[in-house]
Amino acid sequence: MRQNILILAGILGIIAGVVFMLQGLGILHLPASSPMIGSQTWAIRGGVIAVLSAILVGGVRLVPTSAERKAARRAEREERQP
């Protein structure tokens, strides 16, 4: 469950970062009067947010879930028994 929440947060972070980056580059004019439009600072911040969020999603997938850890421990115990 926790893994799914972190993945969802990471995906939302990627989307937000891309939106910030596109606004900073002047490509996306979603709110027409936003101070973020055409600002290099927001383009950089958006890119950083998107990359960090992608790392979060990738890292979460590398960590085994509690069910996977329990199955691995069970398999180890069964291997040790004669």
C-alpha positions in Angstrom: 0.0 0.0 0.0 2.8 2.4 1.0 4.6 1.6 -2.2 1.6 2.5 -4.3 1.2 5.8 -2.5 4.9 6.7 -3.1 4.6 5.8 -6.8 1.5 7.9 -7.1 3.3 10.8 -5.4 6.2 10.4 -7.8 4.0 10.4 -10.9 2.2 13.5 -9.6 5.7 15.1 -9.0 6.8 14.3 -12.6 3.6 15.8 -14.0 4.0 19.0 -11.8 7.7 19.3 -12.7 7.0 19.0 -16.4 4.2 21.6 -16.2 6.5 24.0 -14.3 9.3 23.4 -16.8 7.0 24.1 -19.8 5.7 27.3 -18.1 9.2 28.4 -17.4 10.2 27.8 -21.0 7.2 29.8 -22.2 5.6 26.9 -24.0 2.6 26.4 -21.7 0.5 29.5 -20.9 -2.1 27.7 -18.7 -2.9 30.6 -16.4 -2.3 33.5 -18.8 -1.0 35.9 -16.1 1.3 33.5 -14.2 4.7 34.9 -13.1 6.2 31.5 -13.9 5.7 32.0 -17.6 9.0 32.7 -19.4 11.1 32.4 -16.2 14.3 30.4 -16.5 14.2 29.8 -12.7 11.0 27.8 -13.0 12.3 25.9 -16.0 15.2 24.7 -13.9 13.1 24.0 -10.8 10.6 22.1 -12.9 13.3 19.9 -14.4 14.8 19.2 -11.0 11.4 18.3 -9.6 10.6 15.9 -12.5 14.0 14.2 -12.3 13.8 13.7 -8.5 10.3 12.4 -8.8 11.4 9.9 -11.5 14.2 8.7 -9.1 11.6 8.3 -6.4 9.4 6.1 -8.6 12.4 4.0 -9.7 13.8 3.7 -6.2 10.4 2.5 -4.8 10.3 -0.2 -7.4 13.7 -1.5 -6.3 12.6 -2.0 -2.6 10.8 -5.2 -2.0 7.3 -5.1 -0.5 6.6 -6.7 2.8 4.9 -9.6 1.1 8.0 -10.2 -1.0 10.2 -10.1 2.1 8.0 -12.6 3.9 8.0 -14.9 0.9 11.8 -14.7 0.7 12.2 -15.5 4.4 9.8 -18.4 4.1 11.8 -19.8 1.1 15.0 -19.5 3.1 13.5 -21.4 6.0 12.3 -24.2 3.7 15.7 -24.4 2.1 17.5 -24.9 5.5 15.1 -27.7 6.6 16.3 -31.2 5.6 
